C-alpha cells in the first residue's frame, strides 16, 4: 500500500513539474509574440508616416511643376 502511495506521489510530482515547465514555455512564447506584435505595429506606424511624408512631398513637387509650367 505504501508503495502505491509513493508511486502515486511520484506521478503527481512529475505531472506538476511538466505542467510548470509548460506554463513557463507558454509564458515565454506569449512574451515573444507580444514583442513581435509591437514591432509590427511600429512598422505599420512608420509606413503610414512615410506614406504621409511622401504624399506631402509629391504634392509640393507637383505644385512647383504646375507653377513653372504657367510661366
PyMOL commands that set and color helices and strands:
alter all, ss='L'
color gray80, all
select helices_A, chain A and resi 2-69
alter helices_A, ss='H'
color red, helices_A
deselect
rebuild
show_as cartoon
